[in-house]
Amino acid sequence: MALDTHSQTTQCSALHQALAAAIAKRTTGDEDLCTRIPALLFFRREKITQPCACMVEPSVVLVSQGAKQMLVGDDAYPYDRERFLINSIDLPASSQVIEASTEEPCLGLVLKLDLRIMAELIAQGGLTPPLERGANRGVALGTTTPDLLEPIKRLVDLLDEPDAIAVLAPLIQREIHYRLLLSDQAERLWQIVSSGSQSQRISRAIDWLKAHYAEPLRIEELAARIQMSQSSLHHHFRQLTAMSPLQYQKWLRLNEARRLMLNEHVDAASAAFQVGYESASQFSREYSRLFGAPPRRDIESLLKRPVRPSRASARVPA
């Protein structure tokens, strides 16, 4: 058994070294890099950072050099070469680099998950359902294994064969989803894609909030829409996201207002109105509470940065 564990550790180390080299080669001069494979993104950070607000899509995040952590509510999820981060819902969080330097930058990748592929793999049968447990956060840490790293490495290598991406990338991505369903994080993935589960209902509520964030939120209507009681909606929503539905909507509104002001040069009052606020003073108070400064001062500070962010609230990487 000890030999097997040692062998797995050796394999993981070799695969991480190869992944880090491939990512480093492609990210020189870039912090975030979209690849020819739409679901695959690379990141590079050369210094430790303060927590940065982000909206993380359903994804698996892998670090092959350095370390990061995600902060959700009062909980911290540190991840490195031994642990990957997996997120099963659209989750407001804060991301922080905790190990990086110019000589040894933090290098990693984000692979967006396709929950439809997960559902298809489960529906095909042959996979043993995990033991049922109560829903936890929408984010968790999994153990990195050679079985997961090997197809990820093949997907990255495929970037050197651009003509083969259209044919082979979907097959390799499907294999990665299969491996995740066999990992120690299988339970949360089954929960989020299983029709009728509490997690799947909360996922539907999140989808509705994202599409209708500027509209007044009536909890009784949202609960009826996803066939849950109001108390159950509040309980499971907070359990998965560390927020209430109203707080989640507020986060969406404020980040969209920030994007409008930063990228489309909309004034604060107009941005507040567009995202659903009726009171400019309330908007300013809540904006200051989230971003640490009133709208005008915050946007002026962002515009003065040497590298202007391409979006007000990053979605990935985590």
Phi and psi in degrees as a GROMACS rama.xvg file:
@    title "Ramachandran Plot"
@    xaxis  label "Phi"
@    yaxis  label "Psi"
@TYPE xy
-62.3918  -37.7976  ALA-2
-64.322  -41.6653  LEU-3
-61.609  -44  ASP-4
-63.2164  -43.5646  THR-5
-63.3674  -40.4847  HIS-6
-63.675  -42.4788  SER-7
-63.7396  -41.7889  GLN-8
-62.216  -41.4902  THR-9
-64.9346  -44.2086  THR-10
-61.7837  -44.8956  GLN-11
-61.0973  -42.632  CYS-12
-61.3896  -44.1658  SER-13
-65.2895  -41.6291  ALA-14
-66.737  -40.3375  LEU-15
-64.071  -40.9113  HIS-16
-61.5354  -42.2267  GLN-17
-66.6015  -40.4224  ALA-18
-65.5728  -44.0038  LEU-19
-60.357  -41.3602  ALA-20
-63.9284  -42.1002  ALA-21
-66.6488  -39.8191  ALA-22
-71.1457  -41.7512  ILE-23
-60.1803  -41.4587  ALA-24
-61.2591  -35.6123  LYS-25
-92.521  -15.282  ARG-26
-108.974  8.81472  THR-27
-56.4855  121.679  THR-28
86.1214  -2.50275  GLY-29
-123.028  148.166  ASP-30
-92.4149  -42.8727  GLU-31
-127.36  138.626  ASP-32
-137.271  117.912  LEU-33
-76.7529  142.799  CYS-34
-108.464  177.051  THR-35
-66.9482  -16.8728  ARG-36
-93.7207  109.914  ILE-37
-53.8154  -33.5235  PRO-38
-84.1299  -5.7193  ALA-39
-109.36  126.19  LEU-40
-129.631  147.333  LEU-41
-109.982  152.476  PHE-42
-136.439  152.278  PHE-43
-142.764  127.089  ARG-44
-131.737  129.954  ARG-45
-105.06  9.08874  GLU-46
-155.81  159.046  LYS-47
-68.233  142.793  ILE-48
-124.488  164.065  THR-49
-79.6979  159.76  GLN-50
-57.2783  136.996  PRO-51
-124.922  126.304  CYS-52
-64.4839  139.436  ALA-53
-154.339  158.487  CYS-54
-108.364  117.022  MET-55
-99.7919  124.309  VAL-56
-78.0965  165.17  GLU-57
-53.6249  118.682  PRO-58
-165.724  164.004  SER-59
-113.792  133.223  VAL-60
-118.397  126.813  VAL-61
-123.483  130.853  LEU-62
-108.02  124.119  VAL-63
-102.702  -8.92263  SER-64
-156.777  133.256  GLN-65
88.513  -160.331  GLY-66
-158.491  150.465  ALA-67
-135.957  173.96  LYS-68
-147.924  152.202  GLN-69
-112.474  137.173  MET-70
-110.456  121.07  LEU-71
-127.408  112.208  VAL-72
61.1872  -127.523  GLY-73
-94.6564  4.66898  ASP-74
-102.38  141.296  ASP-75
-113.661  138.399  ALA-76
-124.281  89.7317  TYR-77
-80.0354  138.004  PRO-78
-139.558  150.232  TYR-79
-152.149  -152.103  ASP-80
-66.3455  -25.0404  ARG-81
-89.3814  -21.984  GLU-82
-131.533  135.49  ARG-83
-103.822  155.935  PHE-84
-99.4552  134.436  LEU-85
-128.438  134.602  ILE-86
-125.823  130.655  ASN-87
-106.818  -6.01234  SER-88
-140.176  166.6  ILE-89
-70.5475  113.349  ASP-90
-127.295  119.151  LEU-91
-68.4705  131.316  PRO-92
-156.417  -174.915  ALA-93
-127.478  136.893  SER-94
-111.351  141.973  SER-95
-143.728  133.905  GLN-96
-86.1252  125.82  VAL-97
-116.23  -5.44416  ILE-98
-150.516  109.988  GLU-99
-170.165  153.963  ALA-100
-156.222  168.991  SER-101
-62.6069  -39.6011  THR-102
-71.2832  -38.4909  GLU-103
-130.91  80.2335  GLU-104
-65.726  157.899  PRO-105
-75.969  119.884  CYS-106
-124.39  135.131  LEU-107
-169.091  -171.952  GLY-108
-142.825  158.445  LEU-109
-122.671  127.936  VAL-110
-117.546  113.029  LEU-111
-67.1843  136.424  LYS-112
-87.1743  145.58  LEU-113
-109.334  101.803  ASP-114
-66.4773  -20.7806  LEU-115
-67.9571  -36.9015  ARG-116
-64.3704  -41.8854  ILE-117
-57.2826  -47.128  MET-118
-63.2659  -40.3393  ALA-119
-63.5068  -43.2089  GLU-120
-63.9248  -39.1515  LEU-121
-67.9457  -42.3652  ILE-122
-65.3795  -29.4872  ALA-123
-67.7623  -17.6898  GLN-124
81.0556  177.38  GLY-125
92.7512  -14.4703  GLY-126
-100.579  136.038  LEU-127
-80.3997  122.467  THR-128
-62.015  139.178  PRO-129
-70.186  163.242  PRO-130
-62.9099  136.974  LEU-131
-70.3406  131.847  GLU-132
-138.201  163.02  ARG-133
-64.3145  150.741  GLY-134
-66.8197  138.937  ALA-135
-110.474  -158.036  ASN-136
-59.1014  157.555  ARG-137
-73.7508  -7.16644  GLY-138
-120.127  148.322  VAL-139
-158.566  171.212  ALA-140
-110.226  134.071  LEU-141
-116.35  161.255  GLY-142
-84.345  126.152  THR-143
-75.9997  129.5  THR-144
-129.51  159.845  THR-145
-59.7038  -34.1685  PRO-146
-59.967  -32.3712  ASP-147
-86.7331  -40.3173  LEU-148
-68.1162  -35.1112  LEU-149
-61.6395  -50.3391  GLU-150
-66.8083  -31.2828  PRO-151
-63.6718  -42.4643  ILE-152
-62.3851  -40.2821  LYS-153
-65.1291  -35.1923  ARG-154
-65.9803  -42.9912  LEU-155
-64.3368  -42.6585  VAL-156
-61.3643  -26.8449  ASP-157
-64.2902  -20.113  LEU-158
-63.4175  -21.0879  LEU-159
-82.1215  -6.80643  ASP-160
-124.637  69.057  GLU-161
-56.3916  -31.5444  PRO-162
-69.2693  -19.4806  ASP-163
-94.7384  -8.22983  ALA-164
-60.2979  -46.4623  ILE-165
-59.0594  -33.7863  ALA-166
-88.0982  -46.77  VAL-167
-90.5755  -31.479  LEU-168
-57.3167  -46.2734  ALA-169
-59.8615  -34.5846  PRO-170
-68.8892  -43.5438  LEU-171
-68.4422  -40.1543  ILE-172
-62.0789  -37.8316  GLN-173
-63.3113  -40.494  ARG-174
-63.0027  -40.7703  GLU-175
-62.1119  -42.6817  ILE-176
-61.0465  -40.0055  HIS-177
-61.8172  -44.7764  TYR-178
-62.8488  -37.0092  ARG-179
-65.0715  -34.2997  LEU-180
-72.3309  -11.1787  LEU-181
-104.59  -0.880931  LEU-182
-83.0528  -179.15  SER-183
-75.6178  1.36199  ASP-184
-110.023  18.735  GLN-185
-61.6365  -36.5225  ALA-186
-59.2066  -44.426  GLU-187
-69.7353  -31.2139  ARG-188
-70.9858  -40.3233  LEU-189
-61.1809  -42.1423  TRP-190
-60.2614  -43.4893  GLN-191
-75.9213  -24.1213  ILE-192
-104.238  -10.4715  VAL-193
-76.6141  119.665  SER-194
-58.5511  130.107  SER-195
92.6229  -10.5445  GLY-196
-73.0949  158.035  SER-197
-60.6006  -42.0235  GLN-198
-63.901  -38.6735  SER-199
-66.8925  -35.764  GLN-200
-67.0336  -41.1155  ARG-201
-64.5892  -37.3123  ILE-202
-60.6857  -39.0987  SER-203
-66.6951  -37.8615  ARG-204
-63.521  -41.043  ALA-205
-63.017  -43.6449  ILE-206
-58.2562  -40.5076  ASP-207
-67.8425  -42.9815  TRP-208
-62.6828  -39.6671  LEU-209
-63.6302  -35.4431  LYS-210
-83.3449  -21.3966  ALA-211
-130.363  31.2052  HIS-212
-61.8821  -26.0339  TYR-213
-83.0682  -6.66174  ALA-214
-91.0585  155.287  GLU-215
-59.0647  139.315  PRO-216
-98.4385  119.016  LEU-217
-111.829  107.824  ARG-218
-59.0937  -38.241  ILE-219
-63.577  -34.9436  GLU-220
-73.3339  -39.6214  GLU-221
-65.0952  -41.4426  LEU-222
-62.7489  -42.3909  ALA-223
-65.4664  -36.6612  ALA-224
-61.0898  -36.9689  ARG-225
-104.222  9.83984  ILE-226
60.1973  51.5984  GLN-227
-133.681  157.935  MET-228
-75.9024  159.962  SER-229
-61.7976  -41.5642  GLN-230
-66.8  -38.4729  SER-231
-68.4166  -38.9823  SER-232
-59.1127  -50.2617  LEU-233
-60.0197  -45.3743  HIS-234
-62.9008  -52.09  HIS-235
-73.8916  -32.1889  HIS-236
-63.8025  -46.5772  PHE-237
-68.0051  -34.696  ARG-238
-62.6762  -39.2906  GLN-239
-82.6601  -35.2025  LEU-240
-114.145  -10.3015  THR-241
65.5299  20.3568  ALA-242
-138.276  159.923  MET-243
-84.8145  163.593  SER-244
-56.0396  -38.0695  PRO-245
-66.4921  -41.0323  LEU-246
-65.0473  -37.2988  GLN-247
-64.0704  -45.255  TYR-248
-61.2874  -42.1459  GLN-249
-62.0479  -41.638  LYS-250
-61.0075  -43.6487  TRP-251
-62.1757  -45.5441  LEU-252
-61.4578  -48.4077  ARG-253
-67.1947  -37.8986  LEU-254
-70.9493  -34.3707  ASN-255
-69.2693  -38.7339  GLU-256
-61.8874  -41.6091  ALA-257
-61.8873  -41.7845  ARG-258
-63.3439  -42.7902  ARG-259
-61.1595  -42.9622  LEU-260
-70.0962  -38.7522  MET-261
-77.7976  -47.5936  LEU-262
-95.4797  -26.8206  ASN-263
-115.106  5.48238  GLU-264
57.265  36.3301  HIS-265
-83.0686  139.578  VAL-266
-72.5193  162.407  ASP-267
-59.6761  -44.3088  ALA-268
-62.9054  -42.6357  ALA-269
-67.8606  -40.1811  SER-270
-62.6807  -42.9369  ALA-271
-59.3617  -45.0291  ALA-272
-64.2868  -42.51  PHE-273
-63.723  -32.1966  GLN-274
-93.1387  3.10621  VAL-275
112.804  0.228869  GLY-276
-79.917  141.624  TYR-277
-102.194  -18.5042  GLU-278
-118.498  120.172  SER-279
-66.3988  -35.5696  ALA-280
-68.113  -40.2128  SER-281
-63.4801  -42.1488  GLN-282
-58.504  -46.673  PHE-283
-63.1963  -41.4995  SER-284
-62.8469  -47.3725  ARG-285
-71.709  -33.2559  GLU-286
-64.2798  -46.4363  TYR-287
-62.3201  -37.5854  SER-288
-65.8199  -37.6631  ARG-289
-80.0739  -44.7848  LEU-290
-103.095  -3.9692  PHE-291
84.8248  4.15718  GLY-292
-160.413  154.214  ALA-293
-61.2922  160.068  PRO-294
-51.2475  -51.5542  PRO-295
-63.094  -46.2967  ARG-296
-64.5289  -39.0475  ARG-297
-63.4192  -46.0798  ASP-298
-66.7392  -40.3972  ILE-299
-60.9848  -39.2666  GLU-300
-65.4154  -42.4107  SER-301
-63.8549  -39.6345  LEU-302
-69.2909  -22.9639  LEU-303
-84.6382  -9.95892  LYS-304
-65.1072  146.872  ARG-305
-57.2262  -39.2049  PRO-306
-117.38  111.941  VAL-307
-73.3602  126.912  ARG-308
-62.1352  144.209  PRO-309
-77.582  -16.5298  SER-310
-150.128  150.763  ARG-311
-67.6577  -34.5849  ALA-312
-134.513  111.61  SER-313
-66.9756  144.308  ALA-314
-91.7819  -44.5153  ARG-315
-143.881  157.642  VAL-316
-82.0541  166.721  PRO-317
